[in-house]
Every structure is written in structure tokens, then in C-alpha cells.
Amino acid sequence: MMQEDVSHLRGRRGKSPVRRSLKRTVAIVVLVGIVAFIMTVHRFLAVSSPAGQGILVVEAWIPSQSLREAARVFQSGKYRYLVVVGTQITVCDHSVNNADLAADDLEKLGSAKNKVVRIAIPYQSVDRTFATAKAFKQWALSSAVGTCCIDVYTVGVHARKSWITFQTVLGSTYQVGVIAGPETSYNPKYWLMSGRGIWLVARNLSGYLFSEKYNS
């Protein structure tokens, strides 16, 4: 009697349990990784790690509430200068610059006028953070300010990108810290429930990753 070929059945029975177990394990690992990423990415980007002395550099585009907090930080007495760096509001308007607007507000909030430095740079459609860091470096070298440290004051999830960019541009000249000011356009605790929160996290994460790769 001719025996029936059942080799395909033996192969299916022999490998299926192992593969199913492996797929489940991989799926669980991926799921845990996604959850961990979602739970930590906002905190990772919105980092605060200040040097706590020297010069406080403020990115002039930040909102009014963050400017008020920057003024409070500066008035703590730990910093020698408050340097405000900003760009033109639009490419065609050469009379209005974020640096002047923010510096005016900081002075109204009580920051000593003789300690506020304005650095106005042209409109930047891309690489605004890099242009800001470069402009500050040029001012620091030309003014021969003797200080060990700077803290970059920015807002929310932009902090990580600003930190690495300033570190790269300034090199070992200064110890660079960063302060993430308060986010006002959404609740950071519930950023996943906010369209703007999701957009800002995605945008600044990609910006940070590009800066990390570009500057490495």
C-alpha cells in the first residue's frame, strides 16, 4: 500500500507554536516600546538643565507668559546679562524684530535696561535656532564678555533642540545649560489629546534628531 505524504503537516505542526510565541513576544516588546516612548518623549524634549549663572540667552519668539518667567529667572540675580536674540517678523518688514519686541517687554517687566542686550538678525525661514546661536557667538566674541556659562531660555519641547544647537555652535567656550519655559498653547500633561501638542512634539523631535545627526 502506498503511504500518504504528510510531510507538509509535520512541518506545520512543528514550527507553528514557536513562531506564534515569537510573534507574541515581538508584539509585546514593540507595544511596550511605543508606550514608553509616548510617556517620556515630551519630558525628554522639554528639558531643563541650567548652569544657573553667567548669561541668560532668551529666544525672542517665545510667548508673553514665558517672557515673564524669563524676567523672573533673570531677576534672581544669578546672571550678569540678559541677551535677547530674535529675527524679523516677516521677510519684507525690516522695521519690526522679535528681539526689540521681547526686550521691550522684559524691560517693562523690571529687567535692568543696562543689562539687556538686543541681537536682531534677518528673517529666517529655516534654521532659526542655528542662526540664533551663531549670532550670539558673534556678539560674545566681539564684546569679549568674560563668563563661564550661558543658559538658553526657550519654551517647552523646543528646549532639547536649542540646547544641542548652542552646544555645537559654542563648542567648549562656554558651559551651556537650558531652561524650558512654560508651554501655553496646550497642556503638556495631555499633549496627545491636543493637535498642536502632537504637531509640536513631532516637529521638535524631528528637528532634534536632525540636529543630533548633523552635529555629530
C-alpha positions as CSV (number, residue, x, y, z in Angstrom):
1,M,0.0,0.0,0.0
2,M,1.3,3.5,-0.9
3,Q,1.8,5.7,2.1
4,E,0.3,9.2,2.0
5,D,2.8,12.1,2.0
6,V,2.1,14.0,5.2
7,S,5.4,15.9,5.5
8,H,3.7,19.2,5.0
9,L,1.5,18.5,8.0
10,R,4.5,17.6,10.2
11,G,6.3,20.8,9.2
12,R,3.2,22.9,10.0
13,R,2.7,21.3,13.4
14,G,6.4,21.5,14.3
15,K,7.0,25.2,13.7
16,S,3.7,26.9,14.4
17,P,3.8,27.1,18.2
18,V,7.3,28.5,18.3
19,R,6.5,31.1,15.7
20,R,3.3,32.1,17.4
21,S,5.2,32.6,20.7
22,L,7.9,34.6,19.0
23,K,5.4,36.9,17.2
24,R,3.6,37.5,20.5
25,T,6.9,38.4,22.2
26,V,7.9,40.7,19.5
27,A,4.4,42.4,19.5
28,I,4.6,42.9,23.3
29,V,8.1,44.4,23.1
30,V,7.1,46.7,20.3
31,L,3.9,47.8,22.3
32,V,5.9,48.4,25.5
33,G,8.4,50.4,23.5
34,I,5.7,52.6,21.9
35,V,4.1,53.2,25.3
36,A,7.4,54.1,26.9
37,F,8.2,56.5,24.0
38,I,4.8,58.2,24.3
39,M,5.2,58.5,28.1
40,T,8.7,60.0,28.0
41,V,9.2,61.9,24.7
42,H,7.6,65.2,25.9
43,R,9.7,65.3,29.1
44,F,12.8,64.4,27.1
45,L,12.3,67.3,24.7
46,A,11.1,69.8,27.3
47,V,14.3,69.5,29.3
48,S,15.6,72.0,31.9
49,S,19.3,71.7,32.9
50,P,20.5,75.2,33.8
51,A,24.1,76.2,34.6
52,G,22.5,78.8,36.8
53,Q,24.9,81.7,36.2
54,G,26.7,83.8,33.6
55,I,24.4,85.0,30.7
56,L,20.8,84.2,30.2
57,V,20.0,84.0,26.4
58,V,16.4,84.4,25.5
59,E,14.9,83.2,22.2
60,A,12.8,86.2,21.4
61,W,9.9,84.4,19.7
62,I,8.7,82.8,22.9
63,P,5.2,83.8,24.2
64,S,4.4,86.5,26.8
65,Q,3.9,84.1,29.7
66,S,7.4,82.6,29.1
67,L,8.9,86.1,28.8
68,R,7.5,86.9,32.2
69,E,9.1,83.7,33.6
70,A,12.4,84.6,31.9
71,A,12.3,88.0,33.5
72,R,11.8,86.4,36.9
73,V,14.7,84.0,36.3
74,F,17.0,86.9,35.4
75,Q,15.9,89.0,38.3
76,S,17.0,86.2,40.7
77,G,20.4,87.8,40.5
78,K,22.4,84.9,39.2
79,Y,23.1,86.3,35.7
80,R,25.2,89.2,34.5
81,Y,23.4,89.9,31.2
82,L,20.1,89.1,29.6
83,V,20.7,88.6,25.9
84,V,17.6,88.6,23.7
85,V,18.1,87.2,20.1
86,G,15.4,87.5,17.5
87,T,14.6,87.7,13.9
88,Q,12.5,90.0,11.7
89,I,8.8,89.2,12.0
90,T,8.4,88.8,8.2
91,V,10.8,88.7,5.3
92,C,9.5,92.0,3.9
93,D,9.2,94.1,7.1
94,H,12.7,95.3,8.1
95,S,11.4,97.6,10.9
96,V,10.0,95.0,13.3
97,N,12.2,92.5,15.0
98,N,11.3,89.9,17.7
99,A,14.4,90.9,19.6
100,D,13.2,94.5,20.1
101,L,9.7,93.5,21.0
102,A,10.8,90.9,23.5
103,A,13.5,93.2,25.0
104,D,10.9,96.0,25.4
105,D,8.6,93.6,27.3
106,L,11.5,92.3,29.5
107,E,12.4,95.9,30.5
108,K,8.8,96.7,31.3
109,L,8.8,93.6,33.5
110,G,11.6,95.1,35.6
111,S,14.8,93.8,33.9
112,A,17.5,96.5,34.2
113,K,17.9,98.2,30.8
114,N,21.7,98.4,31.1
115,K,21.9,94.6,31.4
116,V,19.6,93.8,28.5
117,V,21.3,93.1,25.2
118,R,19.4,93.0,21.9
119,I,20.7,91.0,19.0
120,A,18.5,91.4,15.9
121,I,19.1,89.2,12.9
122,P,17.4,88.9,9.5
123,Y,14.3,86.9,8.8
124,Q,15.0,83.1,8.9
125,S,12.6,80.7,7.1
126,V,14.7,77.7,8.2
127,D,17.5,77.0,10.7
128,R,16.3,79.8,13.0
129,T,17.9,78.2,16.1
130,F,21.2,77.8,14.4
131,A,21.1,81.4,13.3
132,T,20.3,82.5,16.8
133,A,23.2,80.5,18.3
134,K,25.6,81.9,15.7
135,A,24.5,85.5,16.2
136,F,25.0,85.1,20.0
137,K,28.5,83.7,19.5
138,Q,29.5,86.6,17.2
139,W,28.3,89.1,19.8
140,A,30.0,87.2,22.7
141,L,33.4,87.2,20.8
142,S,33.1,90.8,19.7
143,S,32.1,92.1,23.1
144,A,34.7,90.0,24.9
145,V,32.3,89.2,27.7
146,G,34.2,87.1,30.3
147,T,31.8,84.5,31.6
148,C,31.9,80.7,32.1
149,C,28.4,79.8,31.4
150,I,25.2,80.6,29.5
151,D,21.6,79.4,29.9
152,V,19.3,79.3,26.9
153,Y,15.8,80.2,27.8
154,T,13.2,78.8,25.3
155,V,9.9,77.2,25.6
156,G,8.6,73.6,26.1
157,V,9.6,70.9,23.7
158,H,11.9,73.2,21.7
159,A,14.4,73.1,24.6
160,R,16.3,69.9,23.6
161,K,17.0,71.2,20.1
162,S,18.1,74.6,21.3
163,W,20.4,73.0,23.9
164,I,22.3,70.8,21.4
165,T,22.5,73.6,18.8
166,F,24.0,76.1,21.2
167,Q,26.4,73.5,22.5
168,T,27.6,72.7,19.0
169,V,27.9,76.3,17.9
170,L,29.7,77.5,21.0
171,G,31.9,74.4,21.4
172,S,33.9,74.3,24.6
173,T,34.0,78.1,25.0
174,Y,31.1,78.1,27.5
175,Q,29.2,75.7,29.7
176,V,25.8,75.6,28.1
177,G,22.6,75.0,30.0
178,V,18.9,75.2,29.0
179,I,15.6,76.2,30.6
180,A,12.3,75.1,29.1
181,G,9.8,77.9,29.9
182,P,6.1,77.2,30.4
183,E,4.1,75.9,27.4
184,T,0.9,78.0,26.9
185,S,-0.7,76.6,23.8
186,Y,-1.7,73.2,25.2
187,N,-1.5,71.2,28.5
188,P,1.8,69.3,28.4
189,K,0.3,66.5,30.6
190,Y,-2.2,65.8,27.9
191,W,-0.2,66.6,24.7
192,L,-1.5,63.5,23.0
193,M,-5.0,65.0,23.2
194,S,-4.0,68.2,21.5
195,G,-3.5,68.6,17.8
196,R,-1.0,71.4,18.5
197,G,0.8,69.3,21.1
198,I,1.2,66.3,18.7
199,W,2.4,68.6,16.0
200,L,5.0,70.4,18.2
201,V,6.3,67.2,19.6
202,A,6.7,65.6,16.2
203,R,8.2,68.8,14.7
204,N,10.7,69.3,17.5
205,L,11.6,65.6,17.8
206,S,12.5,65.6,14.1
207,G,14.4,68.8,14.5
208,Y,16.4,67.4,17.4
209,L,17.2,64.2,15.6
210,F,18.3,66.2,12.5
211,S,20.5,68.4,14.7
212,E,21.9,65.4,16.5
213,K,22.9,63.7,13.3
214,Y,24.1,66.9,11.6
215,N,26.2,68.0,14.5
216,S,27.7,64.6,15.4
